[in-house]
Amino acid sequence: MAKPGKVEAVAEIADRFRGSSAAVVTEYRGLSMAQLTELRRALGDGVAYTVAKNTLVKRAASEAGFDGLEDLLVGPTAIAFVKGEPVDAAKALRTFAKDNKALVIKGGYMDGRPLSVDEVNQIADLDSREVLLAKLAGAMKGNLTKAAGLFAAPASQVARLAAALQDKRAAAGDAAPADES
């Protein structure tokens, strides 16, 4: 019979899996409590970094419908449950892992499928959501400016043509009386 504490732990981890947009599995062997606290701060409020027993995580992942993580759950395991932007969390984990060789990224899970270490690193290489939105806004503004210039071009051409015709008539009117004398 399962112990109530373990049942609660499995239910809590399963809820975290269900409520997250992504999860990154790491090995934390050799990190001090101060370093783990620093990592949690670096990850921010949108990420819950949880140390748990592999058997409990396997059971919770199975309950939550996250299949394919079994190979990653070997040795001391901690999981970063990402509620917000996966790119920011992946960048924070990779940066921390570069500075602290004891943290090893094993892989992850996003959009219904497991991720390899390379895929987690590719996510970390992406621009953040805010940067991508700014680039999109800049591109849209540039296209709107081009469209405004394109729509204004015929009207300005007509105005220049009318001004040139008026100048030509004025020049012809000034030249005609001079020829009659």
TIFITI-679320 format. One line per 3 residues: number of its first residue (from 1); their letters; for each residue x, y, z of N, C-alpha, C, O. Coordinates in steps of 0.2 Angstrom, whole numbers, plus 5000, padded with zeros to 4 digits. Layout:
// residues N
NUM> a> X Y Z X Y Z X Y Z X Y Z | ...
// end
This chain:
// residues 181
1> mak> 5004 4994 5000 5000 5000 5000 5004 5006 5000 5009 5007 5004 | 5003 5011 4996 5007 5017 4995 5006 5021 5001 5001 5022 5004 | 5011 5024 5003 5011 5029 5009 5008 5036 5007 5009 5038 5001
4> pgk> 5004 5039 5011 5001 5045 5010 5005 5050 5008 5003 5054 5003 | 5011 5051 5011 5016 5056 5009 5018 5055 5002 5019 5060 4998 | 5019 5049 5000 5022 5048 4993 5016 5049 4988 5017 5052 4982
7> vea> 5010 5047 4990 5004 5049 4985 5003 5056 4984 5002 5058 4979 | 5004 5060 4989 5003 5067 4989 5009 5070 4985 5008 5075 4981 | 5015 5068 4985 5021 5070 4982 5020 5069 4974 5021 5073 4970
10> vae> 5018 5063 4973 5016 5061 4966 5011 5065 4963 5011 5068 4957 | 5006 5067 4966 5000 5071 4964 5003 5078 4963 5001 5081 4958 | 5007 5080 4967 5010 5087 4967 5014 5088 4960 5013 5093 4957
13> iad> 5018 5083 4959 5023 5083 4954 5019 5082 4947 5020 5086 4942 | 5014 5078 4947 5009 5077 4941 5006 5084 4940 5005 5086 4934 | 5003 5087 4945 5000 5094 4944 5005 5099 4941 5003 5103 4937
16> rfr> 5011 5099 4943 5016 5103 4940 5018 5101 4933 5019 5106 4929 | 5018 5095 4931 5019 5093 4924 5013 5096 4920 5014 5099 4915 | 5007 5095 4922 5001 5097 4919 5001 5105 4918 4998 5107 4913
19> gss> 5003 5108 4923 5002 5116 4923 5008 5119 4920 5009 5125 4920 | 5013 5115 4917 5019 5119 4914 5019 5118 4907 5016 5114 4904 | 5022 5123 4904 5022 5124 4896 5028 5119 4894 5029 5117 4888
22> aav> 5033 5118 4899 5039 5114 4897 5042 5112 4904 5041 5115 4909 | 5046 5107 4903 5050 5104 4909 5057 5103 4907 5058 5100 4901 | 5062 5105 4911 5069 5103 4909 5072 5099 4915 5072 5101 4921
25> vte> 5075 5093 4913 5077 5088 4918 5085 5090 4919 5088 5090 4914 | 5087 5090 4925 5094 5092 4926 5097 5087 4931 5093 5084 4935 | 5103 5086 4932 5107 5083 4937 5110 5088 4941 5114 5092 4938
28> yrg> 5109 5088 4947 5112 5093 4952 5117 5091 4956 5119 5095 4961 | 5120 5085 4955 5125 5082 4960 5131 5087 4960 5134 5089 4955 | 5133 5089 4967 5139 5093 4968 5137 5100 4969 5141 5104 4971
31> lsm> 5131 5102 4968 5129 5109 4969 5127 5110 4977 5124 5106 4980 | 5129 5115 4979 5128 5117 4986 5121 5120 4987 5118 5122 4982 | 5118 5120 4993 5112 5124 4994 5112 5131 4992 5107 5133 4989
34> aql> 5117 5134 4993 5118 5141 4991 5118 5142 4983 5115 5146 4980 | 5121 5137 4980 5121 5137 4972 5114 5135 4970 5111 5138 4965 | 5110 5131 4973 5103 5129 4971 5099 5135 4972 5094 5136 4968
37> tel> 5100 5139 4977 5096 5145 4979 5097 5150 4973 5093 5153 4971 | 5104 5151 4972 5106 5155 4966 5102 5154 4960 5100 5158 4956 | 5102 5147 4958 5099 5145 4952 5092 5146 4952 5089 5148 4947
40> rra> 5088 5145 4958 5081 5146 4958 5080 5154 4957 5075 5156 4954 | 5084 5158 4960 5083 5165 4958 5084 5167 4951 5081 5171 4948 | 5089 5164 4948 5091 5165 4941 5085 5163 4936 5084 5166 4931
43> lgd> 5081 5158 4938 5076 5155 4934 5070 5160 4935 5066 5160 4930 | 5069 5163 4940 5063 5168 4941 5057 5165 4944 5057 5159 4946 | 5052 5169 4944 5045 5167 4947 5042 5162 4943 5038 5158 4946
46> gva> 5042 5162 4936 5039 5157 4932 5041 5150 4932 5038 5146 4928 | 5046 5149 4935 5049 5142 4935 5050 5139 4942 5053 5142 4947 | 5047 5133 4943 5048 5129 4949 5054 5124 4948 5053 5119 4944
49> ytv> 5059 5125 4952 5065 5120 4952 5064 5115 4957 5065 5117 4963 | 5062 5109 4956 5060 5104 4961 5065 5098 4961 5067 5095 4955 | 5068 5096 4967 5072 5090 4967 5067 5085 4970 5063 5086 4975
52> akn> 5067 5079 4966 5062 5074 4968 5065 5067 4967 5070 5066 4963 | 5063 5062 4970 5065 5055 4969 5063 5053 4962 5057 5054 4959 | 5067 5049 4958 5066 5047 4951 5060 5043 4951 5056 5043 4946
55> tlv> 5058 5038 4956 5053 5034 4955 5046 5038 4956 5041 5036 4952 | 5046 5043 4960 5040 5047 4961 5039 5051 4954 5033 5052 4952 | 5045 5054 4952 5044 5058 4945 5041 5053 4940 5037 5056 4936
58> kra> 5044 5047 4939 5042 5043 4934 5034 5042 4934 5031 5042 4930 | 5032 5040 4941 5025 5039 4942 5021 5045 4940 5015 5045 4937 | 5023 5051 4942 5019 5057 4941 5019 5059 4934 5014 5061 4931
61> ase> 5025 5058 4930 5025 5059 4923 5020 5055 4919 5017 5057 4915 | 5020 5048 4921 5015 5044 4918 5008 5046 4919 5004 5045 4915 | 5006 5048 4926 5000 5050 4927 4998 5056 4923 4992 5057 4921
64> agf> 5003 5061 4922 5001 5067 4919 5001 5066 4911 4999 5071 4907 | 5003 5060 4909 5003 5059 4901 5010 5061 4898 5010 5062 4892 | 5015 5062 4902 5022 5064 4899 5026 5058 4899 5029 5056 4903
67> dgl> 5026 5055 4893 5029 5049 4891 5036 5050 4888 5036 5055 4884 | 5041 5046 4889 5047 5047 4886 5053 5050 4891 5058 5051 4888 | 5051 5051 4897 5056 5054 4901 5060 5049 4905 5065 5051 4909
70> edl> 5058 5043 4905 5061 5038 4909 5069 5037 4909 5072 5036 4914 | 5071 5038 4902 5079 5038 4901 5082 5043 4905 5088 5043 4907 | 5079 5049 4906 5082 5055 4909 5082 5054 4916 5086 5058 4920
73> lvg> 5078 5050 4919 5077 5050 4926 5082 5045 4930 5080 5040 4932 | 5089 5046 4929 5094 5042 4932 5098 5046 4936 5100 5052 4934 | 5100 5044 4942 5105 5048 4946 5101 5054 4950 5094 5054 4949
76> pta> 5104 5059 4953 5101 5064 4957 5097 5069 4951 5101 5072 4947 | 5091 5069 4952 5087 5073 4947 5083 5079 4950 5080 5078 4955 | 5084 5084 4946 5079 5090 4948 5076 5092 4942 5079 5092 4936
79> iaf> 5070 5095 4942 5066 5097 4936 5064 5104 4937 5062 5106 4942 | 5065 5108 4931 5063 5114 4931 5056 5114 4927 5056 5113 4921 | 5051 5116 4931 5044 5116 4928 5043 5123 4926 5043 5128 4930
82> vkg> 5042 5124 4919 5042 5131 4917 5034 5133 4915 5031 5129 4911 | 5032 5138 4919 5025 5140 4918 5025 5145 4912 5020 5146 4909 | 5030 5149 4911 5030 5155 4907 5033 5153 4900 5032 5149 4897
85> epv> 5038 5157 4899 5042 5157 4893 5048 5152 4893 5052 5153 4897 | 5048 5146 4889 5053 5141 4890 5060 5144 4887 5065 5141 4890 | 5060 5149 4883 5066 5151 4881 5070 5154 4886 5076 5153 4887
88> daa> 5067 5158 4891 5070 5162 4896 5073 5157 4901 5078 5157 4904 | 5069 5152 4903 5071 5146 4907 5077 5142 4904 5082 5141 4908 | 5077 5141 4898 5082 5137 4895 5089 5141 4895 5094 5138 4896
91> kal> 5088 5148 4894 5094 5152 4894 5097 5152 4901 5103 5152 4902 | 5093 5153 4906 5095 5154 4913 5099 5147 4915 5104 5147 4918 | 5096 5141 4913 5099 5135 4915 5105 5134 4911 5110 5132 4914
94> rtf> 5106 5136 4905 5112 5135 4901 5117 5139 4904 5123 5137 4905 | 5116 5146 4905 5120 5150 4908 5123 5148 4915 5129 5148 4916 | 5119 5146 4919 5121 5143 4926 5125 5137 4925 5130 5136 4928
97> akd> 5123 5133 4920 5127 5127 4919 5134 5128 4916 5139 5125 4918 | 5135 5134 4913 5142 5136 4910 5146 5138 4916 5152 5136 4916 | 5143 5142 4921 5147 5144 4926 5148 5139 4932 5153 5139 4936
100> nka> 5143 5134 4932 5143 5129 4937 5143 5122 4934 5138 5119 4932 | 5149 5119 4933 5150 5113 4929 5146 5107 4933 5145 5102 4929 | 5144 5108 4939 5140 5102 4942 5133 5102 4940 5130 5096 4941
103> lvi> 5130 5107 4937 5124 5106 4934 5124 5104 4927 5127 5107 4923 | 5120 5098 4926 5120 5095 4920 5113 5095 4917 5109 5092 4920 | 5112 5098 4911 5106 5097 4908 5105 5091 4904 5109 5089 4900
106> kgg> 5100 5087 4906 5099 5080 4904 5094 5080 4898 5095 5076 4893 | 5090 5084 4898 5085 5085 4892 5078 5088 4895 5079 5092 4900 | 5073 5087 4892 5067 5090 4894 5061 5088 4890 5061 5082 4887
109> ymd> 5055 5091 4891 5049 5090 4888 5045 5096 4887 5044 5100 4891 | 5042 5096 4880 5039 5102 4878 5034 5100 4872 5036 5096 4868 | 5028 5103 4872 5023 5102 4867 5022 5094 4866 5021 5092 4860
112> grp> 5021 5091 4871 5019 5084 4871 5025 5079 4868 5023 5073 4867 | 5031 5081 4868 5037 5076 4867 5043 5078 4870 5044 5083 4873 | 5047 5073 4872 5053 5073 4875 5058 5077 4871 5058 5077 4865
115> lsv> 5063 5081 4874 5068 5085 4871 5075 5082 4873 5076 5080 4878 | 5079 5082 4868 5086 5081 4869 5090 5087 4872 5087 5092 4872 | 5096 5086 4874 5100 5091 4877 5101 5097 4871 5101 5103 4873
118> dev> 5102 5094 4865 5103 5099 4860 5097 5103 4858 5098 5109 4857 | 5091 5100 4859 5085 5104 4858 5084 5109 4863 5081 5114 4862 | 5086 5107 4869 5085 5112 4875 5090 5118 4873 5088 5124 4874
121> nqi> 5096 5117 4871 5101 5122 4869 5098 5126 4863 5099 5132 4863 | 5095 5123 4858 5092 5127 4853 5087 5131 4855 5086 5137 4853 | 5083 5129 4860 5078 5134 4863 5081 5139 4866 5079 5145 4866
124> adl> 5087 5138 4870 5090 5143 4873 5093 5148 4868 5094 5154 4870 | 5095 5146 4862 5097 5151 4857 5092 5155 4854 5094 5160 4851 | 5086 5154 4855 5081 5158 4852 5080 5165 4856 5082 5165 4861
127> dsr> 5078 5170 4852 5076 5176 4855 5070 5175 4860 5066 5171 4859 | 5070 5180 4865 5064 5179 4869 5058 5182 4866 5058 5185 4860 | 5052 5181 4869 5046 5183 4866 5046 5190 4864 5043 5192 4859
130> evl> 5048 5194 4869 5048 5201 4869 5052 5204 4863 5050 5208 4859 | 5058 5201 4862 5062 5203 4856 5059 5201 4850 5059 5205 4845 | 5056 5195 4849 5053 5193 4843 5047 5197 4841 5046 5199 4836
133> lak> 5043 5199 4846 5037 5204 4845 5040 5211 4843 5037 5214 4839 | 5045 5213 4846 5048 5219 4844 5050 5219 4836 5049 5224 4833 | 5054 5214 4834 5056 5213 4828 5050 5213 4823 5050 5215 4817
136> lag> 5045 5209 4825 5038 5209 4821 5035 5216 4820 5033 5218 4815 | 5035 5219 4826 5032 5226 4825 5036 5231 4821 5033 5235 4817 | 5043 5230 4821 5047 5234 4817 5046 5232 4809 5046 5237 4805
139> amk> 5046 5226 4808 5045 5224 4801 5038 5226 4798 5037 5228 4793 | 5033 5226 4803 5026 5228 4801 5026 5235 4799 5023 5238 4795 | 5029 5239 4804 5030 5247 4803 5033 5248 4796 5031 5253 4793
142> gnl> 5039 5245 4795 5042 5246 4789 5038 5245 4783 5038 5249 4778 | 5034 5239 4783 5030 5238 4777 5024 5243 4777 5022 5245 4771 | 5021 5245 4782 5016 5250 4782 5019 5257 4779 5015 5260 4776
145> tka> 5025 5259 4781 5028 5265 4778 5029 5264 4771 5027 5269 4767 | 5031 5258 4768 5032 5257 4761 5025 5258 4758 5024 5261 4753 | 5020 5255 4761 5013 5255 4758 5010 5262 4758 5007 5264 4753
148> agl> 5012 5266 4763 5009 5273 4763 5013 5277 4758 5010 5281 4754 | 5019 5276 4757 5023 5279 4751 5020 5277 4744 5020 5281 4740 | 5019 5271 4744 5016 5268 4737 5009 5271 4736 5008 5273 4730
151> faa> 5005 5272 4741 4998 5274 4740 4999 5282 4738 4995 5285 4735 | 5004 5285 4741 5004 5293 4741 5008 5294 4734 5007 5300 4732 | 5011 5290 4731 5015 5291 4725 5011 5294 4719 5013 5299 4716
154> pas> 5005 5291 4717 5001 5293 4712 4999 5300 4713 4999 5305 4709 | 4997 5302 4719 4994 5308 4721 5000 5314 4720 4998 5319 4718 | 5006 5312 4723 5011 5317 4722 5013 5318 4715 5015 5323 4713
157> qva> 5013 5312 4711 5015 5313 4704 5010 5317 4700 5012 5321 4696 | 5003 5317 4702 4998 5321 4699 4999 5328 4701 4999 5333 4697 | 5001 5329 4707 5003 5336 4710 5009 5339 4706 5009 5345 4704
160> rla> 5014 5335 4705 5020 5338 4702 5018 5339 4694 5021 5344 4691 | 5014 5335 4691 5012 5336 4684 5008 5342 4683 5009 5346 4679 | 5003 5343 4688 4999 5349 4688 5004 5356 4689 5003 5361 4685
163> aal> 5009 5355 4693 5013 5361 4695 5017 5362 4688 5018 5368 4687 | 5020 5357 4685 5024 5358 4679 5020 5361 4674 5022 5365 4670 | 5014 5358 4673 5009 5361 4668 5008 5368 4669 5008 5372 4664
166> qdk> 5006 5370 4675 5005 5377 4677 5011 5381 4676 5011 5387 4673 | 5017 5379 4677 5023 5382 4676 5024 5383 4668 5027 5388 4666 | 5023 5378 4665 5023 5378 4657 5019 5384 4654 5020 5387 4650
169> raa> 5012 5384 4657 5007 5389 4654 5010 5396 4656 5009 5400 4652 | 5012 5396 4662 5015 5403 4664 5020 5405 4660 5021 5411 4658 | 5025 5401 4659 5031 5402 4654 5028 5404 4647 5031 5408 4644
172> agd> 5023 5400 4645 5021 5401 4638 5017 5408 4638 5017 5411 4633 | 5013 5410 4643 5010 5416 4643 5015 5422 4644 5013 5427 4640 | 5020 5421 4647 5025 5426 4647 5029 5427 4641 5031 5433 4639
175> aap> 5030 5421 4637 5034 5421 4631 5029 5424 4626 5032 5427 4621 | 5023 5423 4626 5018 5425 4620 5018 5432 4619 5019 5435 4614 | 5017 5436 4625 5017 5444 4624 5024 5446 4621 5024 5451 4618
178> ade> 5029 5443 4623 5036 5445 4621 5037 5444 4614 5040 5448 4611 | 5034 5439 4611 5034 5438 4604 5030 5443 4600 5032 5444 4594 | 5025 5445 4602 5020 5450 4599 5023 5457 4598 5021 5460 4593
181> s> 5028 5459 4602 5030 5466 4602 5035 5467 4596 5037 5472 4595
// end
